Amino acid sequence: MESLLQKLHGKTATVGVLGLGYVGLPLAVEFGRAGYRVIGFDLDQAKVDRVNQGDSYISDVEGSFLGALVASGRLRATTDLSQIAQVDAISICVPTPLRKTKDPDISYVKQSAEQVASYLRNDTLVVLESTTYPGTTDELVAPILAGSDRVIGRDIFLAFSPERVDPGNPRYHTQNTPKVVGGITPRCTEMALALYSQVIGQVVAVGTAREAEMVKLLENTFRAVNIALVNELLLMCDRMGIDIWKVVDAAATKPFGFMPFYPGPGIGGHCIPIDPMYLSWKAKTYDFFNRFIELATDINGNMPRFVVTKLMRILNDRRQPLNGARILVLGVAYKPDVTDVRESPGLEILKLLVQHGAVTSYHDPHVPSLALGSENLLSEELTEQNIRSKDCILVATNHTAIDWALVARHARLVFDTRNALSRFEGPDIVRL
Ligand code: SAJ
């Protein structure tokens, strides 16, 4: 009988993916395209139906690729978790959000591990991909999978491999982004290497699952801290009358030893604001207080408030109170050219503007409607007339699809927190 390693190398294995979101669905398609038989698992029947119709709901997944895999019978989706008994390997790609109290919510990971454990056969590989704190795989997932009668590294194999999916990235996708893997035991690492090496161009093995978990947190904490650094320099330059945008652009000419980050109205998304908090939380359980992460979280988290305070200053210079001013927030997604508004600073800015009595509206070509508190807002048209009717256009996200020349030409005042109008100058264009 073929061993697991032979099935993985020979691509005769059946591979499962639990969680068919922006990480799981592209991964399932890559497993299928590499030649494995793939079963996608998701709790959401609508997602499962769309996958089985070859209808992709993830912009990075070509419907044609998905459709071909489904038509050939190589890929199918189901809500029936008992079919986990059919897989030789399974990747868990479920969310790891924060609770309201800002500590990790790994309930989806725990629930998934329990679901997998109840159907998993021996001689099977499990890989956790969800971003989480170091120790999750060996402290939480391993005991659940091992139960009372299995030995990890002998009967079943367990590893961590951080997802590195950057939705909408035109250059890097699942297949060509190097993948890190770290097993609970060396044999576990070997199995994870055998699986991912068939699918992804470059696979990098580290010594343990904890190291692999920490790799991802370093990557994203690096971003959060450097964004906070440049935001703090922005606050400094605001007081010193220095144009931080020109300073960063000039510093970026240094061909080595520097990487540009840009100030902004704060940080959004489901990675950068959240991943460092997972690390900080875990470090505290070792009585280690991580100052960089706490400081970065504080600085980045306060940027929306600084934006509104500066807007008040700008209007005040024009003898106009914020209270009653008609403000259109331009761009509410958390970063350019995405539809995602999770943790978006634009939402926080809208809330603060309402609190200060401004007459608020928004336009975002990728976000047609927006739930804000108990209200449901609709994206207003970005027309000459509508632009002219506002006291200020507050640029919060610099989507490519926005006609910036139209804004520059007709706005009575632009407060640009993203340097989106860098090629336009004028007394009515004020930068963060
Ligand atoms: N931001 C700034 N200044 C910057 C960069 C970002 O204010 O210089 C803001 C963005 O506007 C956004 C937030 O920070 O609100 C996060 O932006 P991001 O560019 O880090 O984008 P994300 O959150 O989509 O991060 C993902 C991450 N990918 C994974 O976790 C797999 C991250 O590791 C990637 O480096 C990042 O995409 C990317 O490079 O696009």
Residues whose N, C-alpha, C, O or C-beta is under 5 A from the ligand:
A	BS01	SAJ	E163 R164 V165 D166 R223 I227 P260 F261 Y262 P263 G264 G266 I267 G268 G269 C271 I272 Y334 K335
